[in-house]
């Protein structure tokens, strides 16, 4: 099972996106766990997920988070602003899966 974690500041939009991503994964038969957390919980979740996506509003954290994720050989990237704004669960799911080694 692949594990994807979305990180953001407030959480409302990201939680909705997680719901849409889960729906797409279920429809496609993809075995995946997807959750969302606040930025402050990133480090404690590093060992538990395969890839980390940041909401566009917190893209400034990418470099810092990637340095920490490198120790676990994991990727951190920013969700495309248009995909985030339109809540395109399919595109964000595909993007996340493409980052997992």
N, C-alpha and C positions, 0 to 999 in steps of 0.2 A: 504494500500500500504506500502510495506517495503521500507526503504531508506538506501542505502549503499553509503559510502563515502570512496574513496581511497585517501590516502595522500602520497605525494612523494616530491622529491626535484625539479627536472626539469620539469617533466610532460609529455614528449613526449611518453615514453613507457606506462605510466599509462593511458594516454588518449586512446591509441590504445587498451589496455586491457579493458577499460570501454566500448568501442564500441563493442568488442567481447562478453562481458558479456551481454550487452543490446540485442544483436542479439539472444543469447541463451535464454534469458528470454522471448523474443517475440515468439520464436519458441515453447517454452514450455508453453506459456500462463501464465507466472508468472507476476503479477502486482508489479513492482519494479521500483524505481528511483535509478539510479546509476550515480555518478559524481566523478570527481577527482579535487583535489585542491593542492596547495602548503602547506607545513608544517605550514607556518606562519599563515594560515587561520583556523587552526584546532579548536582553542578555540571558535571562533565566530560561528562555525558551529555545535558545540556540541548539542545544543537543537534541531537541525533540522534533525538529522539522527539517525537511529537505531543501526548501527554498523559502525566501522571505521577500514579500512585495511591499513596497511603500506606497502610500497614497501620494498623489502628486503634490499635495499641500505640505508634505514633509520630506520632499526629495533632498533637501539640504542635509539630511542625516545619512544619505547613501554611503558616502566615503567612510565616515566613522563606523557605521554598521558593517560595511564590507570588510574593514580591517579586522573586526572582531570575528566575523563569520569565516574569514580565511583560515583561522586556527582549526575550524571544523570542516574545511574544504567545502563550504556551502556558498551559494550565490545570494546576493541581495540586489534587487533592481526596483525601478520605479514603474508603477502602472501608467500606461499611456493615458494622458489627460482626457482625450476624447473617449476612449473606452471606459474610463472611470466615470466621466460625466454622463455618458449614455447608459451606464450600468450594463455594459456588454459582457455578461458572464462568460460567454463562449470564448471570446477573444482573450480575456484575461486568464481564463483557465488554460487555453492553448499556450499562451505566453509563459505562464508559470511552469507548465510541464516541459516546455522547451529548455528551461534553465536547469532542470534536474539532471545531474550526471548519472 
